[in-house]
Amino acid sequence: MPLLFESISHGEVPFGFFNIETDMILLDNYFFFASDVSNNISEIAQMTTDNAHSQDWETYIIHPQRIGNLMGAIAGVDLRGFIGEVYSLFPFPHEPDKFRQNPEGFKTRAIMEDIIKRYASPSHIKVIIDETTWTISIGGYKFSRLGFHELIRYLWIGGYPRWKDSLRPDYIMRMKEKVEKTSYPLFDGINAILERP
């Protein structure tokens, strides 16, 4: 489930997984694959203060009226829009103990790409790191260093409801290894954030 995170530019914005059987995440009306985002974060962790400080991230930007109603889709009563169509294929589990993020959600990527292309075309946004303030802008959304760390922690724990059987995809494990070992100042203090229960 997406949670609200504090941004500098827009106040609280939703970020996170929205269906347990996919590895797609949203940032407000930006939609990404978590594997891509994690790989991009791993690349940022390999930056130095002497090299480029921006990336292009592939995303789908869906008009808010076409996104759908997440709570209605979860309840199975409103399957309109992109999220509704996803839930028509991957409904919310009836048993509460099965409400866990599937670490193999990346296997549904081709299905998800087919669906989302009916709602938006793939596009690219700029991700820019400001080394004077150690902030990061993901498209139009700007986050403090700590705010960015919280997004990374969400991916690490599998958001809410967390990873099924505490198993994480390889791309998440690689991301954690890279951000813990980096000397790039954008990640200063992240180990304490990731170690939180």
Secondary structure, 3 states (H helix, E strand, C coil): CCEEEEECCCEEEEEEECCCCCCEEEECCEEEEHHHHHHHHHHHHCCCCCCCCEEEEEEEECCHHHHCCHHHHHHCCCCCHHHHHHHHHCCCCCCHHHCCECCCHHHHHHHHHHHHCCCCCEEEEEEEEECCCCEEEECCEEECHHHHHHHHHHHHHCCCCCEHHHCCCHHHHHHHHHHHHCCCHHHCCHHHHHCCC
